[in-house]
């Protein structure tokens, strides 16, 4: 069944070839390089809005957020004047998109109209953000303060800071436990992930990450049993059990691992690195079983996956023509 889904996805993407031409790197097939607007500089995080069929991309050093169609990567809208647009998370229950912006703001966008609603204050150097659909609370990683900000009322309410360490990376919501988890660099090693109750704004659990330096990117396994952490300072990914006796397994990645994405249907973890090298792991198996590593493009440190079609998206500063592109790939049928 897995192979049939991949073949069907690849066939559905044939129409995209006119946008940039298809090519194969082996495990992944490049379907298209879709032109993106703006300057040839750094992009950052992405998120998927399946209800509206949109991919939201932060064009970090162009002070913009790009909204693209999931179906073909074409640009729907560009929202300008968002300095250092960095973290992004979709809150479908509130019809909102939340984007972090320096020096200390959360930008709120209406996902129906794609118009900006408001800007609210966060801590210093906001990085990643997460969404609690139950209590409609946004969590923002205040990287420079080593804390997260909890902002209620779908980002429009009261901000409650929660100190965690010296530096925080990503923050994600754990639906199984009703907590936020954040990657944390402390005063002394090892790095950690910390769980925060969004209602009490209290730290309820900390788990050490031996062998992980520079804990940053973070995702929760679809079954809720483990967390995956990108360790950017020692080119490593860590898988840590969230229940029972703490156990941590590590594996090598590309240089400077940053953004993680999971395809829950295939059970695959994609780890994009600053080097442009992508590592793929089968997390349906115990530990960290690598199934691919390849160079998908220079500075391809951000990745997002559409779980319905298995499209994989990489915003690149420079495509073949030297201008920004959205590189669309798909797993090749085996």
Beta strands, then each sheet from edge to edge (+ up, - down):
strand 1: 23-24
strand 2: 28-35
strand 3: 46-49
strand 4: 54-59
strand 5: 64-69
strand 6: 75-79
strand 7: 88-91
strand 8: 96-101
strand 9: 105-110
strand 10: 116-121
strand 11: 126-132
strand 12: 137-142
strand 13: 147-151
strand 14: 159-163
strand 15: 167-174
strand 16: 179-185
strand 17: 192-197
strand 18: 202-208
strand 19: 215-220
strand 20: 226-231
strand 21: 236-241
strand 22: 248-252
strand 23: 257-263
strand 24: 268-273
strand 25: 277-282
strand 26: 289-295
strand 27: 304-305
strand 28: 312-316
strand 29: 325-331
sheet 1: 1+ 2- 29+ 28- 27+
sheet 2: 3+ 4- 5+ 6-
sheet 3: 7+ 8- 9+ 10-
sheet 4: 11+ 12- 13+ 14-
sheet 5: 15+ 16- 17+ 18-
sheet 6: 19+ 20- 21+ 22-
sheet 7: 23+ 24- 25+ 26-
end
